[in-house]
Amino acid sequence: MTDAPTRPPLSRRARTAVLVLAVLAGLLASASVALGVTVKAHLDDRDALNSARSAATAAARQHIVNLDSLSWKTIDADLARVLAGSTGTFKDQFTRAQKDLKPVIVQRKSTSTGKVLFAGVVRADTDTATVLVAVDRTVKDSTDTAGAVAHDRWRVDLEKHDGRWLVSDLQPVA
């Protein structure tokens, strides 16, 4: 029986080359994992931001419809609906203003409806957003039963509270 041929021992230079290649392979594997984690985090952040933008836009649209859809017959519920979607400065201002607004709507037997024409995000993160909303508001009352249409444009600032987007400020846009 013959002995299997034996390999000659690796030279020092070859051992160093093998060690360098093993270290490089390890670094490459680590870099690949880090890149994968970074890309996943970026995609998750992008998805969260897109979701926030969509939700904020929907909330701004609905709030403007709520604000522009008031009826003397359902005024208490209408005003409560607007307040339920409000926070901060806007909630404070609307709370004070509704005391003057309600008697005027009831006295004139006023009914208004809003139709959103366009809404677009100006800026957003996952907790705050600014949305521009264009709306046509039709107002009918005891003095104008045919109704008058107003073309309104609003800058709506929103904040996310307990998973809900609430209007924190509302400004007319010229």
Secondary structure, 3 states (H helix, E strand, C coil): CCCCCCCCCCCHHHHHHHHHHHHHHHHHHHHHHHHHHHHHHHHHHHHHHHHHHHHHHHHHHHHHHHHHCCECCCHHHHHHHHHHCECHHHHHHHHHHHHHHHHHHHHHCCEEEEEEEEEEEEEECCCEEEEEEEEEEEEEECCEEEEEEEEEEEEEEEEEECCEEEEEEEEECC
